[in-house]
C-alpha cells in the first residue's frame, strides 16, 4: 500500500504529536471514520452539541489539530466537524486526490451527506481554503458562507522568495537536521511567532513524510460564476506563500459582491495576539451571515 510516510517510526512520532495537541482542547471530542468516494476519512467532532454545523479544514502538510486550534474560540457556539484531509498527515487514508478538479468537492459532499448536512458554514486556512474553493466551484449550493484564512487557490507568492526562504533551508534541514535551518523556516512562516510544538511538528513532517507539492488549482472567475455566498478572506502582508496584497486584489475579481477582506501584518501562521483578532472577525462575520 502506498504511504506518505517514509518510515513507521516517523509516522508514529507525528501521530503522537497529533494526540498531544488534542489535549489542548477543552471541548469533548468524538472521532469518526467516514467512508467516502476516496477512502476512509477521520473526522474530529467537537463544540456545542446543538450548535449550527461548521466545517473546518486543515492546512496542508500539517496535522489537523494545529490549524484547528486557531479556531478554539468558536467551539462554544458551533458544532465543529474537522476532517483530516485525505492524503495528508493524520488518520485518514493516505491516497492523494486531485485538488485541480471536482474531487475535493465530492469528498466534502460525502462527509456532509454522512452527517445529514445539506448546507453550512466553512472555514479553510491555507490548503483548506483551496479545498473550500473547490466546493465553491463545483457545489456552491452547499455553502452558506465561508471564511478563508491565508487561502491557497487564489494566487501564489514569489517562487524565487519561496525557494530562497523556505526550500533552501528545508533542504539543509533534511540533510543535516539543522535546528537553525528549521528555525529559519518557522520564522519566515510565522513572522517570528511560531510555537515550539508547531515548529517541532513541521520539522517531523518535513523529515518523515513525502510532502504534497501540488497546491489547489488557482480558481477562475468562470468556475465561480454560480457562487455568491458571503465570504470573508483574511490575509497577512508577510505571508510568503499567499501574500495579502496579491490575494486581496485577485479575490475582489473572484468572489462577488458579498466579499469581505481583512488584512493584517502577519505571516502564514498567525501569532497568538493575531488569532484573537481573527477570532473576533470570524464571530462577527458568522453572526451576520449564519
HELIX and SHEET records of a PDB file:
HELIX    1   1 UNK A    8  UNK A   22  1                                  15    
HELIX    2   2 UNK A   64  UNK A   68  1                                   5    
HELIX    3   3 UNK A   69  UNK A   74  5                                   6    
HELIX    4   4 UNK A  103  UNK A  114  1                                  12    
HELIX    5   5 UNK A  127  UNK A  138  1                                  12    
HELIX    6   6 UNK A  140  UNK A  142  5                                   3    
HELIX    7   7 UNK A  159  UNK A  162  1                                   4    
HELIX    8   8 UNK A  163  UNK A  167  3                                   5    
HELIX    9   9 UNK A  168  UNK A  176  1                                   9    
HELIX   10  10 UNK A  179  UNK A  190  1                                  12    
HELIX   11  11 UNK A  196  UNK A  208  1                                  13    
HELIX   12  12 UNK A  244  UNK A  254  1                                  11    
HELIX   13  13 UNK A  272  UNK A  289  1                                  18    
SHEET    1   A 8 UNK A  29  UNK A  36  0                                        
SHEET    2   A 8 UNK A  39  UNK A  47 -1                                        
SHEET    3   A 8 UNK A  78  UNK A  83 -1                                        
SHEET    4   A 8 UNK A  52  UNK A  57  1                                        
SHEET    5   A 8 UNK A 120  UNK A 125  1                                        
SHEET    6   A 8 UNK A 143  UNK A 149  1                                        
SHEET    7   A 8 UNK A 230  UNK A 236  1                                        
SHEET    8   A 8 UNK A 259  UNK A 264  1                                        
END                                                                             
